[in-house]
Each structure stands twice: as structure tokens, then as C-alpha cells.
Amino acid sequence: MGFYFYRKRDYRTAIFWYELATRLPADTNQWGFSYPAYWTWYPHLHMCVCYYRLGEYENAYVHNEEARKYRPEDTNVLHNKTLLEGLLTLPKKVDE
């Protein structure tokens, strides 16, 4: 659902659905296909983009950092980190 609204550029509604996806527990009793990215890093990465497009850079940064917990070497996540730190003028940590 989140991606549907994301593609329509209805970012607030997309954020609602992506946020919901991060809050639902994984169904460990299902027999069908399961893709953990859909409730871990993927919704956070898309919320980052949604908030960025709304001009809410601090929220974008927070969700990019959540995505980075799952995918610390992902080139998209690292690009977002650099971009958002420049916009927010955040100091880089020494260990990164």
C-alpha cells in the first residue's frame, strides 16, 4: 500500500502505510512467501525519501538511519546519509 501512494506522490499517506509496516510483527506461522525487507529496511528507506520530498529533512535522516541499521553498506542509504548530513549540517562521527 505504501508504494502505491508513494508512486502517486501522496507522501503523507505512503508514510502512514510504511510506518504501519514497521510496527506489525512478522507472522512466523505463515506457509507462504515472506520477504523480511518489507517490514525492516525497505519501509524506512522509502519513508526517508517521502520525508525528503516533503522537506522534512530531520525525519528523513531518522528513517535513513533506521534503514542503515539493516543495510549499513547499501549505496543508496550511504548516499542519503551524505546528502542529508549536508542539508542538516550534522557532524560526521569519527568511527564512520
N, C-alpha and C positions, 0 to 999 in steps of 0.2 A: 504494500500500500504506500509506504514511504516513497519508493522510487516512482510510482505513478504520479504523486503530487510534486515530487522533485522535477520530473520531466515537464510538468505543466507550469513550473516556476511558482507554485504555491508553496513557498518555503516554510511558512508557519505550520501549515497542515502536514507537510512532509516531516518536519521536526517532531510533531506530535507522534506520528507513527513510528519514526525511528527511535524516539525516546521509549515508547512502549515496548519496542522490540528488545531494548537493552534491559528492561525490567522483568520480562517474562522468564520464568525458569525453563531450562531445557527439559524437554519431555524425554526421559530416559526409557520409557516403556513403549515407544513407537517402533514399529517394524519397518517403516518406510525410510526413504532417503532423508538424511539430515545434513545440513551444512552449517556448522557452528559459526562461521563468519557472519551469518545473518543476524546473530544476536550478540556478537562480540565487537570486532573492529569495524566491520562494514557500516553499521548504522552510525557509529561515531565519526567515521571519515566523511560520510555524507552530511551529517549534522554540521561538521566543520565547514563544508562548502556552503550549506544553506545559511549558516550564520555569517559567513564571509560575504555572501551576496546581499545579505540584509544590512551589512555594515557593522555588525556586532562582532568585532574582532576578538574581544576577550573571550566570548563564548566559543567562537571558532577555535581559538587556541586551546581552551579547556578540552574540547572534544577531539582535537587533533592529538593532544597528549594522551587521552584515553585510548585512541587508536594505536598510538605508538607503544603502549604497554604490550599490545598483542603483536605488533609488527614493527619492531624498533629499527629495522634496516630497510623498510619499504621506501622506495624513492619518492612516491607521492607524499607520504607522511613527512619525510625529511624536507621535501620542497616546501610543503605547507608550513612546517616549523620555522624555516628560514624566512619565508615571506611574512608570516605573522609576527615573528620577533622583530622584524624590521618595522612593521606598522605600529607595534606596541612599544617599540624601543626597550625590549626586555634584555637584560644582560644574559649572555650565554654562561652556562655552568662550566666550571673548569673540567669536570670529568667527561664532557661530551666532545 
